[in-house]
């Protein structure tokens, strides 16, 4: 096998690794979006506004409100894990990575 052939093979392997990583990232985003829809959207809405009937009844915060935007990631993680007022706790139901991904998703809804 020539040096040129080995170099081409390394490039192909590198491309496969990159594509696999992108595929996993896309799958993770899809999983997080689905998790948000199943656990959060009923109250917070698909856009995070809290303007759903359940959100209005429970007093769900609009994720874009300044007091929510200023919360740290750790504070949002704690709310997801422990719950707040009428919001259920997800500790033991979601693992740390899933909670982190939800916080990142909320940040996207906030435009951050």
N, C-alpha and C positions, 0 to 999 in steps of 0.2 A: 504494500500500500504506500503510495507516494505521500509526501508532505502535503501536497495540494489536496489530495483525497481526504487526509485526516483533518485538514483545516475546514474543508467543506462539511465533513461529518460533524465537527464541533459546532459549526454555524447552524446546522440543521437541528442538532440536539438543543442548542441554546434557544433557537426559535420555538421548539416544542415546549421547553420549560416556560418560556415567556407566555405562550398561548395558554398553557395549562393554568398558569397563575392568573391570567386575565379571566379565564373561564371560571375559576374558583371565586374570584372577586365578584364577578357578575352573579354567580349562584348565591353567594353570601348576601349580596344586595337584595336579590329576589326573596331569600329566606327572611331577611330583616323586614322588608316591606310587607310580606305576608304575615309575619309575626305582629307587626304594628297594626295591620288591618284586623287581625283576630283578637288582639289583646287591648288595643288602645283606641282605635278609630270609632268604636261605638259611642264613646263619650267625647273624645277629642276631635273627631272628624278626620277625614282623609287629609285635610289641609292643616290640621293642628289648631283650628280656630275654636274648638269647643262649642260650636254652634249647632250641634245635633240635639234632638229632643232629650236624649239621655244626658248629654253634656249640660244642657240648660237646667235639667232637674237636679243634677248632682253638683253643679257649680264648677264643672271642669274648666280649668284655666286655658286661655288662648296661649299657645306656646310663644306667640310673638309679643305678648305683653312684656313691657320692660322688666317687671319683677321676675318673670320667668327667664327671660334672655340673660339677665345678670347672674342667675344661679350658676354655680360651677358644675362641671361634669360630675364631680363627686356628690354634690347635692342632688342632682337629677337621678343619679344612680341609686342613692339612698331612698328617694321617693318611690322609684320603681320597685325596689326591693322590699321596703317596709310599708308602702302605701301612705296615703294621706287623706284624712277625713273619710269621704265615701269611696275613695279609690282603693281597690284591693292591693294587697301585698303580693309580689311575685317571687319573693325569696323562696328558694326550694323548687320553684316552677320554671325559672329561667336561670341559666348558668351565668357566670360573670361575663363571658364573651357576648352572650346574647343581650345582656343589659347594656354593655358598652356599645354594641351595635345599635341598640334602640336610642341611646343618647346621641350617637352620631346622626341617626336618622332624624331625630327631633331637631338637631342643629341645622340639618338641611332644610327642614320645614321653616325654620327661623330665618333662612337666607344666609346662614353663616357658613 
